[in-house]
Amino acid sequence: MNISIGDNTFKIKLAVSEKERANGMMKKRFDDTFDGMLFLEKPGNHCFWMKNCIISLDIIFIKNNIITKIHHNCPPLEEPHGDDYPNYCGNGNLVLELPGGTCNHLHITEGTQLSISF
């Protein structure tokens, strides 16, 4: 599956099941098989955190194929922090995680439309 944002196309891994969505990018790195992870959510407000992530991420909220919110370069948190993890919230039915700094580097901004191809 691919997502195109402007002139940029990303190979995406889906997080559909409850377990896949809960684990997300915990203890994972992007590799040759995927450039980003796409979370299928119910429409509404959602919050993500970086618990047990090992790389920085850009967290992108999407509603009706329009980027509604971008949290840039969210830092990894490998160490135990109790329940005191920063939350990254936004509105949408999809949430895309890309390597940290990607949106700034490629000039991806809120309000940009994207397309998904299977």
Secondary structure in CASP SS format (residue, H / E / C, confidence):
PFRMAT SS
TARGET T0000
AUTHOR 0000-0000-0000
METHOD secondary structure of the structure
MODEL  1
M C 1.00
N E 1.00
I E 1.00
S E 1.00
I E 1.00
G C 1.00
D C 1.00
N E 1.00
T E 1.00
F E 1.00
K E 1.00
I E 1.00
K E 1.00
L E 1.00
A E 1.00
V C 1.00
S C 1.00
E H 1.00
K H 1.00
E H 1.00
R H 1.00
A H 1.00
N H 1.00
G C 1.00
M C 1.00
M E 1.00
K C 1.00
K C 1.00
R C 1.00
F C 1.00
D E 1.00
D C 1.00
T C 1.00
F E 1.00
D C 1.00
G E 1.00
M E 1.00
L E 1.00
F E 1.00
L E 1.00
E C 1.00
K C 1.00
P C 1.00
G C 1.00
N E 1.00
H E 1.00
C E 1.00
F E 1.00
W C 1.00
M C 1.00
K E 1.00
N C 1.00
C E 1.00
I C 1.00
I C 1.00
S C 1.00
L E 1.00
D E 1.00
I E 1.00
I E 1.00
F E 1.00
I E 1.00
K E 1.00
N C 1.00
N C 1.00
I E 1.00
I E 1.00
T E 1.00
K E 1.00
I E 1.00
H E 1.00
H E 1.00
N E 1.00
C E 1.00
P C 1.00
P C 1.00
L E 1.00
E C 1.00
E C 1.00
P C 1.00
H C 1.00
G C 1.00
D C 1.00
D C 1.00
Y C 1.00
P C 1.00
N C 1.00
Y E 1.00
C E 1.00
G E 1.00
N E 1.00
G C 1.00
N C 1.00
L E 1.00
V E 1.00
L E 1.00
E E 1.00
L E 1.00
P E 1.00
G C 1.00
G C 1.00
T H 1.00
C H 1.00
N H 1.00
H H 1.00
L H 1.00
H C 1.00
I C 1.00
T C 1.00
E C 1.00
G C 1.00
T C 1.00
Q E 1.00
L E 1.00
S E 1.00
I E 1.00
S E 1.00
F C 1.00
END
